[in-house]
Amino acid sequence: MSAIATIVATATAVPPHSATQDQVKAAFAELLALSPKRLAAVMAIFDNSQIERRHSVYPLQAVGQRRALTDTMRDYRQHAITLGRDVAARALADARLTAADIDLFITVSCTGIMIPSLDAYLAGEMGFRSDVRRLPITELGCFGGAAALARARDFLCGFPEANVLVVAVELPSLSLQLEDLSLDNLVSSALFGDGAAAVVMRGGASANNAAADNASANRPTGGVRVVETLSHIFPNSTNALGFDLQTDGFHCVLSKTVPVLLKSEIATLVDNLTRRAGLTRHDLTCFVLHPGGKRILGCVEEELLLTRDDTQPSWDVLRDYGNQSSASVLFVLHEWITKRRPPSGAYGLMAAFGPGLSTELLLLQWS
C-alpha cells in the first residue's frame, strides 16, 4: 500500500485588534524619528505593500512601545496559548477528531520563545494523550508552516494509521521596534501581522484506528493529499533573512537579495519536485504560495509563468492580513480549501520561503 498523507481540516484565527494600513502608516509617521525625505520613502513602502489591513494582539497605540524582553515573552505566551487553543479546537472539530486521537502534535512559531513549548501547555488543557509525540518548530521563520506539513507527511509515511495536528502561531507585532531605524526594520513594520492557523492530517491506513474510522464516516468527503516534498537551502545565504535577538526583543533581518536568490532556482526546484511524481511543472494548476511580500510573489509568478488568477488567494491573504510568517501559507491553504476548491485530481504546489535562505515545496493533489 503506497503511503498517503491527507490534509482533512484547516482553521485560522487572528487576534481582536486590527488596523488598516493607512491607520498604521499615519501612526508610525508621527512616531518615527526620520528626516522628511527618508520618512517619505518609508511611507511609500507602506503604500506599495499591497496590504490593506493587519491584526495585532496589541491595540495600534501600544504597538511598537519599548518593552523589556521579559514582558514581551510573557505577552507572547499568553496570546500564543489563546490563539493556538482556538485554531486547534476548530480544526479538530472540523476533522471530527478529538485531541486524544492525535498521535503527533507539531507547533510552529518564530516570533517568541516559551519553554515548555506551546504544545505542552495545550496538551493537558485540551485532553491530548500523555504519550502524544510532540515536535515544536521554532527557528524556521516564514517557511515553518510548510515544513511542518512536510514533516507530518514523513511521519505518516512511517505510521499510516496516525493523525497529526499542526498549529502555527505568529505574533510579530510584539517585536516591532520603532526606535530601530534600519531599513530592514522599517520594511518589516510595513509587512508583518499576527495570526494563527491549524491543519489536521491523516494517514492512509486510518481504517485500523476505530476513532479515526468513526470520524471518517461523519466527515465531508474530500481532502488534499501531500504527494511529495522537497527542502532546499540556498548556498551562502544565511545573512539574507532572519531575526537578531537583542535585549528589547527581535530585530528583523531582511535583505533585498531574497527575490534575486529565489529567481535563480525556484523554477528548477519545482521541476525537480514534480519529476519525483512523474509530472511536469505544467501539470500544476493550484499555487499555494507564501505571501512574503509583493516582490516575492511577483518573482515566483514571473519565474513559474503564472498569472495573477493563479495566485490570487496569496494576494488576498497578503491584502487582508499582511505577512504572518509561518502561518501565512496555511492561511493561503485555507483560502484554497474553503473558497476556491479545485476539481478532484488537480495538482498544486505549496511553496514557502524563510531563513537559511531556505524553501519548502510540497506537491499537493486535491481529492
C-alpha positions in Angstrom: 0.0 0.0 0.0 1.6 3.3 -1.0 1.9 6.0 1.7 -0.9 8.5 1.8 -0.9 11.7 3.9 -4.1 13.8 3.5 -5.0 17.3 4.8 -8.5 16.9 6.1 -9.2 20.1 8.0 -7.8 23.7 8.4 -8.6 26.6 10.7 -7.4 30.2 11.0 -7.6 32.9 13.7 -6.5 36.4 14.3 -6.3 38.5 17.5 -9.0 41.1 18.2 -7.2 44.3 17.4 -6.8 45.3 13.7 -5.9 48.5 11.8 -5.9 49.5 8.2 -2.6 50.0 6.5 -3.4 53.7 6.3 -4.0 53.9 10.1 -0.7 52.1 10.8 1.1 54.4 8.3 -0.3 57.5 10.0 0.6 56.3 13.5 4.1 55.4 12.5 4.6 58.7 10.6 4.2 60.5 13.9 6.5 58.2 15.9 9.4 57.6 13.6 12.3 59.9 14.1 13.2 60.3 10.4 14.1 63.2 8.1 11.2 64.3 5.8 12.9 62.7 2.8 13.5 59.4 4.4 10.1 59.4 6.0 8.5 59.9 2.6 10.5 56.9 1.3 9.3 54.7 4.2 5.7 55.8 3.7 6.0 54.7 0.1 6.9 51.2 1.3 3.5 51.1 3.2 1.7 52.4 0.1 3.2 49.8 -2.2 2.9 46.8 0.1 -0.5 45.6 -1.3 -1.6 45.3 2.3 -4.9 46.9 3.4 -5.3 45.5 7.0 -3.3 43.8 9.7 -4.1 42.3 13.1 -2.3 42.5 16.4 -2.6 41.3 20.0 -2.0 44.9 20.9 -4.1 47.9 20.0 -2.5 50.2 17.5 -1.5 52.8 20.1 0.5 50.2 22.0 2.3 48.6 19.0 6.0 49.4 19.0 6.2 50.6 22.6 9.6 49.7 24.1 9.3 46.7 26.4 11.7 44.5 28.3 12.2 41.1 26.7 10.6 39.6 29.9 7.4 41.5 29.3 7.3 40.7 25.6 7.7 36.9 26.2 5.0 37.0 28.9 2.6 38.5 26.5 3.7 36.1 23.8 3.0 33.1 26.0 -0.5 34.4 26.9 -1.7 35.2 23.4 0.0 32.2 21.8 -1.9 29.8 24.1 -5.2 31.6 23.4 -4.9 31.7 19.6 -3.3 28.2 19.5 -6.2 26.7 21.5 -8.7 28.4 19.3 -7.4 27.1 16.0 -6.6 23.7 17.3 -10.1 23.2 18.7 -11.8 24.3 15.5 -9.6 22.2 13.2 -10.1 19.1 15.3 -13.9 19.7 15.3 -13.9 20.1 11.5 -11.9 16.8 11.2 -14.4 15.1 13.6 -11.5 14.2 15.8 -10.6 14.9 19.4 -7.3 15.8 20.9 -7.0 12.3 22.2 -7.0 11.0 18.6 -3.8 13.0 17.7 -0.6 10.9 17.5 1.8 13.8 16.6 1.4 17.4 17.6 3.6 19.9 15.8 3.6 23.6 16.9 5.4 26.3 14.9 6.4 29.8 15.8 9.5 32.0 15.4 8.2 35.2 17.0 8.5 34.2 20.6 10.1 31.7 23.0 8.4 29.6 25.6 9.7 26.6 27.4 7.7 24.3 27.9 6.6 24.9 24.3 3.0 25.7 23.2 2.1 22.1 22.6 2.9 21.2 26.3 0.6 23.9 27.5 -2.2 22.8 25.3 -1.7 19.1 25.9 -3.2 18.9 29.4 -5.8 21.6 28.8 -7.2 20.1 25.6 -7.0 16.4 26.5 -4.1 15.1 24.4 -2.9 11.7 25.4 0.1 11.6 27.7 2.0 9.6 25.0 1.4 12.1 22.2 4.5 12.8 20.2 5.4 16.5 20.2 7.5 18.5 17.8 7.9 22.2 18.4 9.5 24.0 15.4 10.9 27.4 16.5 13.6 28.7 14.1 12.4 28.1 10.5 10.7 31.5 10.2 8.3 32.0 7.3 8.6 28.5 5.8 7.9 26.8 9.1 4.3 26.1 8.4 5.0 24.4 5.1 7.9 22.5 6.7 5.6 21.3 9.4 3.2 19.8 6.9 6.2 18.1 5.1 7.4 16.6 8.4 3.9 15.5 9.2 3.8 13.6 5.8 7.2 12.0 6.7 5.7 10.8 10.0 2.5 9.5 8.3 4.6 7.5 5.7 6.0 5.6 8.7 2.8 5.5 10.7 -0.1 5.4 8.2 -2.7 4.8 10.9 -1.8 8.0 12.6 -3.3 11.5 12.9 -1.3 14.7 13.1 -2.2 18.2 14.2 -0.1 21.2 13.1 -0.6 24.6 14.9 1.3 27.7 13.8 1.1 30.9 15.9 3.0 34.1 15.0 2.9 37.4 16.8 5.4 39.7 15.1 3.7 42.8 16.4 5.2 42.1 19.8 8.6 42.9 18.3 8.0 46.0 16.2 10.9 48.3 17.1 10.1 51.9 16.4 13.5 53.0 17.7 15.3 50.8 15.2 15.5 52.9 12.1 17.3 50.4 9.9 15.8 49.7 6.5 15.2 46.1 7.5 13.1 47.0 10.5 11.2 49.8 8.6 10.3 47.4 5.8 9.2 44.7 8.3 7.0 47.3 10.1 5.0 47.7 6.9 4.6 43.9 6.2 4.0 41.8 9.3 0.8 40.9 11.1 -0.3 38.5 13.8 -2.3 35.3 13.3 -2.6 31.5 13.9 -3.5 28.5 11.7 -4.1 24.8 12.3 -4.1 21.8 10.0 -5.2 18.2 10.6 -3.5 15.5 8.6 -4.3 11.8 8.5 -2.5 8.7 7.1 -3.9 6.3 4.6 -4.5 3.3 6.9 -6.7 5.0 9.5 -9.3 2.3 9.0 -7.2 0.4 11.5 -8.0 3.2 14.1 -11.6 2.9 15.4 -11.8 6.6 16.4 -10.5 7.8 13.1 -12.7 5.4 11.2 -15.8 6.7 13.0 -14.6 10.3 12.3 -14.2 9.4 8.6 -17.8 8.3 8.4 -19.0 11.7 9.6 -16.6 14.0 7.8 -17.5 15.6 4.5 -15.7 14.0 1.6 -12.6 15.5 0.1 -9.1 16.4 1.3 -5.7 17.4 -0.1 -3.0 14.8 -0.4 0.6 15.7 0.2 2.2 13.7 -2.6 5.8 14.8 -2.5 8.0 17.3 -0.7 11.3 19.0 -1.3 13.6 21.0 1.0 16.3 23.3 -0.2 18.9 25.6 1.3 20.2 28.3 -0.9 24.0 28.5 -0.7 25.8 31.4 1.0 22.5 33.0 2.1 22.4 32.8 5.9 22.5 36.6 6.1 19.6 37.1 3.8 16.7 36.7 6.2 16.1 36.2 9.9 15.9 37.8 13.4 18.6 39.4 15.6 17.6 38.8 19.2 18.5 41.8 21.4 17.6 42.9 24.9 14.4 44.5 23.8 13.3 41.7 21.5 13.6 40.5 17.9 15.0 42.8 15.2 14.3 41.8 11.6 17.0 41.0 9.1 15.6 41.3 5.6 17.9 41.5 2.6 16.9 42.9 -0.8 18.7 39.8 -2.3 15.9 37.4 -1.3 13.9 37.8 -4.6 17.1 37.5 -6.6 18.0 34.3 -4.8 14.6 32.8 -5.4 14.6 33.8 -9.0 17.8 31.9 -9.6 16.5 28.5 -8.6 12.7 28.3 -8.0 11.7 27.0 -11.4 14.4 24.3 -11.3 13.3 23.3 -7.8 9.7 23.0 -8.9 10.7 20.9 -11.8 12.7 18.6 -9.5 9.7 18.2 -7.2 7.2 17.4 -9.9 9.6 15.0 -11.6 9.6 12.8 -8.4 5.9 12.1 -9.1 6.2 11.6 -12.8 4.8 15.0 -13.6 5.9 18.3 -15.0 5.5 21.9 -13.8 2.8 22.3 -16.5 0.6 19.7 -14.6 0.2 22.2 -11.7 -3.0 24.3 -11.6 -3.2 25.4 -8.0 -0.5 27.5 -6.3 -0.4 27.9 -2.5 2.4 30.4 -2.2 3.6 32.1 1.0 2.7 35.8 0.7 6.0 37.1 1.9 5.5 40.4 0.2 4.8 42.0 -3.2 8.3 41.4 -4.6 8.5 37.7 -3.6 5.1 36.9 -5.0 5.9 38.7 -8.2 9.2 37.0 -8.6 7.6 33.5 -8.2 4.9 34.4 -10.6 7.4 35.5 -13.2 9.7 32.5 -12.9 6.9 30.0 -13.0 5.0 31.8 -15.7 1.9 32.3 -13.6 -1.0 34.8 -13.9 -2.5 36.8 -11.1 -5.5 34.5 -11.2 -3.2 31.5 -10.5 -2.0 33.1 -7.2 -5.0 35.3 -6.2 -5.5 33.6 -2.8 -2.0 34.5 -1.8 -2.6 38.1 -2.7 -5.9 38.1 -0.8 -4.1 36.9 2.4 -1.4 39.5 1.9 -4.1 42.2 1.5 -6.2 41.2 4.5 -3.6 40.1 7.0 -0.1 41.0 5.9 2.8 38.6 6.2 2.1 36.3 9.2 5.4 34.4 8.9 4.9 30.6 9.2 1.1 30.9 9.5 0.7 32.8 6.2 1.0 29.8 3.8 -1.5 27.9 6.0 -3.9 30.9 5.6 -3.5 30.6 1.9 -4.2 26.8 2.0 -7.3 27.6 4.0 -8.4 30.0 1.3 -7.9 27.4 -1.4 -9.8 24.8 0.5 -12.8 26.9 1.7 -13.2 29.4 -1.1 -11.7 28.1 -4.3 -11.7 24.4 -4.1 -10.0 22.9 -7.3 -11.6 19.9 -9.0 -10.8 16.4 -7.8 -7.4 15.2 -9.1 -5.9 18.6 -9.6 -2.3 19.0 -8.7 -0.9 22.0 -6.8 2.2 23.5 -5.4 2.7 24.8 -1.9 5.9 26.9 -1.5 7.2 28.9 1.4 10.5 30.7 2.0 12.4 31.6 5.1 15.7 32.0 6.9 18.6 30.0 5.7 17.7 31.2 2.9 15.5 28.1 2.6 12.4 26.9 0.9 10.0 24.0 1.5 8.0 22.8 -1.5 5.0 20.4 -1.3 3.3 18.7 -4.3 -0.5 18.6 -3.5 -3.4 16.7 -5.1 -7.0 17.5 -4.4 -9.3 14.6 -3.9 
